[in-house]
Amino acid sequence: MKQGACIQAVIDISERIAKSRIPMDNVLRDYMQHKRYIGSKDRASIVELAYDVMRSTARLGWWLDTIKSADTPRLRVLAYLCLAEEKNKFLLDQIFDGEKYSPEVLTSEEYQIIKQLEGKTLDHDEMPDDVRAECPPWAVDRLKALYGDNFEHELKAMLPTAALDLRVNTIKTDIEGVQKSLAKDGVITHKTPYSPVALRVEGKAYMSATKAFHAGLVEIQDEGSQLIALVCGVKPGMRVLDFCAGGGGKTLALAAQMENKGIIMAMDNDSRRLEKGRRRYKKAGVHNIEVRSLEDEKNRKWLRRQKGTMDVVLVDAPCSSSGTWRRNPDLRWNQYGPSLDEIKVMQEEILERVADKVKPEGRLVYATCSLFPEENENQVKKFLEKHPDYEVLPLSQIWDSNWGKKPESDPYLRLSPLQSNTDGFFAAILQRKNS
């Protein structure tokens, strides 16, 4: 494809996102399915630029407002090309040439925008700190209260593209074996600081083209997500409930820690996601997972009978997903599901639902991929007030010296791109007292 056609594709995608209430990754998937003639390299370029424009939403809006311009998806892409890629009038004329599949020729108003932005950069000293940090207005007070003077540093660390992390499936192989296999396919990896079974890919890689991925030797999983499974402290032979199992990423990590021994009940209210998990379990060689959909009344009745039977219960709770802004920059600006207040009610209800399922001296691990204390520490505080039979196990107390470096946070696990080079995660390890 000519460069102009790629730019027009980004404009088209940006317009679809602006008009719809559909997550960006779904818009991209649908667009590419209808444009099957686009080659893999062009697809990658289009997706990368579309995400870069979305990651620059607040700053592009500030610039267009400052120069008193209209604000449209086409003008945002044009402004990004000027400010971030330093494209001048000559280069932009070659892109916006009006040919088939390319953007329409530039208007006199657009030439004026190019002139006003010439020599400028995406960041500007006069921008408010929340604009420079791409923080949505609704989250500013929350995150300034959390991070204080580190607010801008923490939020800016969420702007670059996240690295590609892998979890080695120790049921089938070891970390050195995977590194050798991937290297043969041209994928270079390095061990990570915290998880003993994590590898970080150097540069970009198409994992679906590797033998290791097809053989179920590795799973794509952020190192932070791996740590959530790690602090559950599961062991072979245990009885474990993964209550919000979804597609099974953490369930698989738990199964590997249990060496395929014992049983994990993977439960969720989305049967479609649970079925996706089944396929992953088979590929990974895991056979100690029992899938139970909460859509089925029989499974809801079964759950009610499980009082005091679980060694470990993991609640990977539904949340705002603010910790994933690196991967899903549109979540800063668009709300696709329940409101934050509705999510908090759901979190409380889920904790209440599973509180009595844990054995005395067993663990309840409450986790989110949210940055906000109201979804994290505050929820744990409320839970402990209602359930004096539970106590917090500090991270420093349960961290195994055979694992990697211990994250700095305590008593809870709290991760962020700035502090740990992972997505934003929270986990509280709660132990039921032996009454």
matplotlib code that plots the C-alpha trace (Angstrom):
import matplotlib.pyplot as plt

x = [0.0, 1.0, 1.6, -1.4, -3.7, -2.3, -3.0, -6.5, -7.1, -6.1, -8.5, -11.3, -10.5, -10.4, -13.8, -15.3, -14.0, -15.4, -18.8, -19.2, -19.3, -17.1, -13.6, -10.8, -9.4, -12.8, -13.0, -9.5, -10.4, -13.6, -11.9, -9.1, -11.5, -13.2, -9.9, -8.3, -6.2, -4.0, -0.7, 0.7, 3.3, 0.8, -1.7, 1.0, 1.8, -1.9, -2.6, 0.6, -0.3, -4.0, -2.9, -0.3, -3.0, -5.2, -2.4, -2.1, -5.7, -5.4, -2.3, -3.8, -7.0, -5.0, -3.1, -6.2, -7.9, -4.8, -4.7, -8.5, -9.0, -11.9, -11.5, -12.1, -10.5, -8.9, -7.4, -6.1, -4.3, -2.9, -1.8, -0.1, 1.8, 3.0, 3.8, 5.0, 6.4, 7.6, 6.0, 6.2, 4.0, 5.9, 5.6, 2.0, 1.1, 2.4, 0.2, -2.9, -2.9, -6.5, -5.8, -7.8, -7.5, -5.5, -6.8, -8.5, -6.2, -5.4, -7.7, -6.6, -7.7, -5.5, -2.5, -3.0, -3.0, 0.3, 1.8, 0.8, 2.2, 5.4, 8.4, 6.2, 6.3, 3.5, 4.4, 4.5, 5.5, 2.3, 0.2, -1.4, 0.2, -2.9, -2.9, 0.8, 0.1, -3.0, -5.1, -8.8, -10.6, -12.6, -9.4, -7.2, -8.2, -8.1, -4.6, -3.1, -4.3, -2.7, 0.6, 1.1, 4.3, 4.8, 1.5, 2.9, 5.8, 3.4, 1.0, 3.6, 5.0, 1.6, 2.0, 4.6, 3.6, 3.8, 6.4, 5.4, 5.7, 5.5, 4.8, 6.7, 4.5, 6.5, 4.2, 5.8, 9.2, 11.6, 12.6, 16.0, 14.3, 11.8, 14.5, 16.4, 13.3, 12.2, 15.7, 15.6, 12.5, 14.2, 12.6, 15.1, 13.9, 15.2, 14.3, 12.3, 12.9, 9.9, 8.3, 10.6, 8.7, 8.5, 10.3, 10.2, 10.5, 13.1, 11.5, 8.5, 7.6, 4.7, 4.3, 1.8, 4.6, 6.7, 6.9, 6.9, 3.6, 1.9, 3.2, 1.7, 5.2, 4.4, 1.4, 1.3, 0.8, 2.0, 4.5, 2.2, -0.6, 1.8, 2.5, -1.2, -1.2, 2.1, 1.0, -2.0, 0.5, -1.2, 0.5, 0.0, -3.1, -4.9, -8.6, -8.7, -11.5, -10.7, -14.0, -13.6, -11.6, -12.5, -10.4, -8.1, -4.8, -4.4, -6.1, -3.3, -0.6, -2.2, -2.4, 1.3, 2.2, 0.1, 1.9, -1.4, -2.2, -5.3, -8.2, -9.1, -12.7, -12.7, -15.9, -17.3, -20.6, -19.5, -19.7, -18.1, -14.9, -14.9, -15.0, -12.1, -10.3, -11.0, -9.1, -6.1, -6.1, -5.9, -3.1, -1.1, -1.5, -3.5, -6.0, -6.8, -9.3, -13.0, -15.0, -18.3, -20.4, -22.3, -25.0, -26.1, -28.3, -26.8, -23.4, -24.8, -26.3, -23.0, -21.2, -23.5, -22.6, -18.8, -18.6, -15.2, -13.9, -11.3, -7.6, -7.4, -10.0, -8.8, -11.1, -9.7, -12.5, -14.2, -12.8, -12.2, -9.1, -7.3, -4.1, -4.2, -4.1, -0.8, -2.6, -6.0, -5.5, -9.2, -10.3, -9.1, -11.7, -14.5, -16.7, -17.9, -19.5, -20.8, -19.9, -17.2, -19.9, -21.6, -18.3, -17.6, -20.9, -20.1, -16.7, -18.3, -21.0, -18.4, -16.3, -19.4, -20.3, -17.0, -16.0, -17.4, -15.9, -12.4, -11.1, -9.7, -6.1, -6.9, -6.3, -8.7, -6.8, -8.6, -7.0, -7.8, -6.0, -7.1, -5.1, -7.8, -7.8, -11.6, -11.5, -8.5, -7.4, -10.8, -12.6, -10.3, -10.9, -14.7, -14.4, -12.3, -14.7, -17.5, -15.4, -13.2, -12.4, -10.0, -6.6, -4.1, -1.0, 1.6, 3.5, 6.8, 5.7, 4.6, 7.1, 9.3, 13.0, 13.0, 10.9, 12.4, 12.9, 10.1, 8.1, 8.5, 4.8, 3.6, 1.3, -0.5, 0.9, 0.7, 2.3, 2.5, 4.5, 6.8, 7.5, 7.6, 7.5, 4.2, 0.6, -1.1, -2.2, -3.4, -3.7, -4.5, -3.7, -6.2, -6.1, -9.1, -8.4, -8.6, -11.5]
y = [0.0, 3.6, 5.7, 7.7, 4.6, 3.7, 7.2, 7.1, 3.8, 5.4, 8.3, 5.8, 3.8, 7.0, 8.1, 4.7, 4.9, 8.4, 7.5, 4.1, 2.9, -0.1, -0.8, 0.2, -3.3, -4.5, -1.7, -2.6, -6.3, -5.6, -3.2, -5.6, -8.5, -6.4, -5.3, -8.7, -7.4, -5.3, -7.1, -7.9, -5.1, -2.5, -3.8, -3.5, 0.1, 1.1, -0.4, 1.2, 4.7, 4.4, 3.6, 6.4, 8.9, 7.6, 7.8, 11.4, 12.3, 15.1, 16.7, 16.8, 18.3, 20.9, 21.9, 22.1, 24.2, 26.4, 27.2, 27.6, 24.8, 22.4, 19.0, 16.0, 12.6, 13.7, 16.9, 14.9, 12.5, 15.5, 17.2, 14.0, 13.8, 17.4, 17.3, 13.7, 12.7, 16.2, 15.9, 19.2, 20.6, 18.9, 15.5, 16.0, 17.0, 13.6, 11.8, 13.8, 13.6, 12.8, 9.6, 6.5, 5.1, 8.2, 11.1, 14.0, 16.9, 19.4, 22.4, 26.0, 25.7, 22.6, 24.3, 27.0, 24.3, 22.9, 26.4, 27.0, 23.6, 23.7, 23.3, 22.4, 19.1, 17.0, 18.1, 21.8, 23.5, 25.4, 22.3, 21.4, 18.3, 16.2, 17.0, 16.1, 12.9, 12.0, 11.7, 12.0, 14.7, 12.1, 10.4, 13.5, 14.0, 10.2, 9.7, 12.9, 11.8, 8.4, 9.4, 13.0, 14.6, 11.5, 11.9, 13.0, 10.5, 7.6, 8.6, 9.3, 5.8, 4.5, 6.2, 4.0, 0.6, -2.2, -4.9, -8.4, -10.7, -14.5, -17.1, -20.3, -23.4, -25.4, -28.4, -28.9, -27.3, -24.9, -21.3, -22.2, -24.6, -22.0, -19.4, -21.7, -22.7, -19.1, -18.0, -20.6, -18.7, -15.4, -14.3, -13.0, -13.0, -12.0, -13.0, -10.5, -9.2, -10.5, -13.7, -16.8, -18.1, -14.9, -13.8, -10.4, -10.3, -8.0, -5.8, -7.0, -10.6, -12.6, -15.3, -17.2, -17.9, -19.7, -23.4, -22.7, -20.9, -23.5, -26.3, -24.6, -24.0, -20.3, -18.1, -14.4, -12.8, -9.6, -10.2, -8.4, -10.8, -13.7, -12.3, -12.3, -16.1, -16.4, -14.8, -17.1, -19.6, -22.7, -26.1, -29.5, -31.3, -28.2, -27.4, -23.9, -21.7, -19.2, -17.3, -14.7, -17.0, -15.5, -16.7, -18.7, -16.8, -16.9, -20.3, -21.7, -20.1, -21.7, -25.1, -24.9, -24.0, -27.0, -29.3, -30.5, -32.0, -31.1, -29.3, -25.8, -24.8, -22.2, -20.1, -17.1, -15.7, -15.6, -19.1, -17.9, -16.8, -20.1, -22.1, -20.1, -21.1, -24.8, -24.7, -23.0, -25.6, -28.5, -26.8, -26.3, -29.9, -29.0, -31.5, -30.4, -27.7, -28.1, -25.4, -24.3, -21.5, -19.3, -19.0, -22.5, -22.8, -26.2, -24.6, -21.8, -24.4, -26.3, -23.1, -22.5, -26.0, -25.2, -23.5, -23.9, -26.3, -24.2, -23.9, -20.8, -18.6, -16.1, -13.2, -11.4, -8.9, -6.9, -3.4, -0.1, -1.7, 1.6, -0.3, -1.4, 2.0, 1.3, -1.5, 0.1, 3.8, 4.4, 3.3, 6.7, 8.5, 5.9, 4.0, 0.8, -1.1, -0.4, 2.9, 3.0, 3.1, 0.1, -1.8, -1.1, -2.7, -5.7, -6.1, -6.0, -8.5, -11.0, -10.8, -11.5, -14.4, -16.3, -15.2, -18.4, -20.7, -20.5, -23.1, -21.9, -20.8, -20.8, -17.7, -15.3, -13.3, -10.2, -8.7, -6.0, -4.4, -1.0, 1.9, 3.4, 2.9, 2.8, -0.4, -1.8, -0.8, 0.6, -2.5, -4.6, -2.3, -2.7, -6.4, -6.8, -4.7, -7.1, -10.2, -10.1, -13.8, -12.6, -10.9, -9.5, -11.5, -8.9, -9.4, -9.3, -12.3, -14.5, -13.6, -16.7, -16.2, -18.6, -16.2, -13.1, -9.7, -8.6, -5.6, -2.6, -2.4, -3.7, -5.1, -5.3, -6.0, -2.8, -2.6, 0.1, 0.7, 3.2, 1.1, -2.4, -2.0, -4.0, -3.1, -1.6, -4.4, -4.7, -7.8, -8.3, -11.7, -12.4, -15.4, -16.9, -17.2, -20.6, -20.0]
z = [0.0, -0.6, 2.5, 1.6, 1.7, 5.2, 6.5, 5.1, 6.8, 10.1, 9.5, 8.7, 11.9, 14.0, 12.6, 13.4, 17.0, 17.4, 16.1, 17.9, 21.5, 20.6, 22.1, 19.8, 19.5, 18.3, 15.7, 14.4, 14.2, 12.3, 9.9, 9.1, 8.5, 5.9, 4.3, 3.8, 0.9, 3.3, 3.8, 7.2, 7.3, 6.3, 8.9, 11.6, 10.4, 10.4, 13.8, 15.3, 14.0, 15.1, 18.6, 18.6, 17.7, 20.4, 23.0, 22.1, 22.5, 25.1, 23.6, 20.1, 21.5, 23.3, 20.2, 18.0, 20.7, 21.0, 17.3, 17.3, 14.8, 14.4, 16.0, 13.7, 13.3, 10.0, 11.7, 14.6, 12.3, 10.4, 13.6, 14.8, 11.5, 12.0, 15.7, 16.3, 12.9, 11.8, 8.4, 6.5, 3.8, 1.0, 2.6, 3.5, 0.0, -1.2, 1.4, 1.0, -2.8, -3.5, -5.4, -5.0, -1.4, -0.3, 1.7, -0.1, -1.0, 1.8, 2.1, 2.7, 6.3, 6.7, 5.2, 7.8, 10.5, 9.1, 9.1, 12.8, 13.9, 11.9, 14.2, 17.2, 19.1, 20.7, 24.2, 25.2, 28.4, 28.7, 28.7, 32.1, 33.7, 33.2, 29.4, 29.1, 31.0, 28.9, 32.1, 31.6, 33.7, 35.6, 36.9, 37.7, 41.3, 42.1, 40.6, 42.0, 45.5, 44.9, 43.3, 44.6, 43.2, 41.1, 39.2, 35.9, 35.9, 36.7, 34.0, 31.4, 31.9, 30.7, 27.3, 25.5, 24.0, 26.5, 26.1, 25.1, 28.1, 28.0, 30.7, 30.3, 30.7, 33.2, 32.8, 29.4, 29.5, 31.3, 30.7, 29.1, 26.7, 25.6, 25.1, 22.8, 20.8, 20.3, 19.3, 16.5, 15.2, 15.5, 18.8, 21.4, 25.0, 28.4, 31.9, 33.9, 37.5, 39.4, 37.9, 37.8, 34.7, 32.7, 29.5, 27.9, 24.1, 22.6, 20.0, 18.1, 17.4, 15.8, 18.4, 16.4, 13.9, 16.5, 17.3, 21.0, 20.9, 18.8, 21.0, 24.2, 25.7, 26.3, 27.0, 26.3, 29.7, 31.3, 34.1, 36.6, 35.8, 36.5, 39.9, 40.8, 40.3, 42.1, 45.3, 45.5, 46.9, 45.4, 45.7, 44.2, 45.5, 46.6, 45.9, 44.2, 43.0, 40.3, 40.5, 37.6, 35.4, 32.0, 29.2, 31.6, 31.7, 35.5, 35.7, 33.5, 35.6, 38.8, 37.1, 36.3, 39.9, 41.0, 38.6, 37.2, 40.6, 42.7, 41.2, 40.0, 39.6, 36.8, 37.1, 35.3, 34.2, 30.5, 29.0, 25.7, 27.5, 29.5, 26.3, 25.0, 28.1, 27.5, 24.2, 25.9, 28.7, 26.1, 24.2, 27.4, 28.5, 31.6, 32.9, 36.5, 35.6, 36.0, 34.1, 35.6, 34.1, 36.5, 33.8, 34.7, 37.8, 38.7, 39.0, 41.2, 43.5, 43.5, 44.5, 47.5, 48.8, 48.8, 52.2, 53.8, 51.1, 49.2, 50.0, 47.8, 46.2, 43.5, 42.7, 39.7, 39.9, 37.1, 37.3, 35.5, 33.8, 34.3, 34.9, 31.2, 29.7, 27.9, 25.9, 25.8, 25.5, 24.4, 27.9, 29.2, 27.2, 26.5, 28.9, 27.3, 30.3, 33.8, 35.5, 38.2, 40.9, 39.4, 39.2, 42.9, 43.9, 41.7, 43.4, 46.9, 45.9, 44.5, 47.6, 49.8, 47.5, 48.0, 51.5, 53.2, 50.6, 52.0, 54.5, 57.9, 57.2, 53.5, 51.2, 49.5, 46.9, 45.7, 42.5, 39.9, 37.0, 38.3, 39.6, 41.8, 45.6, 45.7, 43.7, 45.7, 49.2, 50.1, 49.0, 51.1, 54.1, 53.8, 53.4, 56.6, 58.6, 57.6, 58.0, 61.2, 60.5, 57.8, 58.1, 55.6, 54.8, 54.0, 50.7, 52.5, 54.6, 51.7, 49.1, 48.3, 48.0, 45.1, 43.1, 41.6, 43.1, 45.5, 44.4, 46.7, 47.8, 51.1, 52.6, 49.2, 45.8, 43.8, 40.4, 37.7, 34.5, 36.3, 39.3, 37.8, 34.0, 34.1, 33.7, 36.7, 39.1, 42.7, 44.9, 48.5, 50.1, 52.8, 55.1, 56.9, 60.6, 62.3, 64.6]

ax = plt.figure().add_subplot(projection="3d")
ax.plot(x, y, z, "-o")
ax.set_aspect("equal")
plt.show()
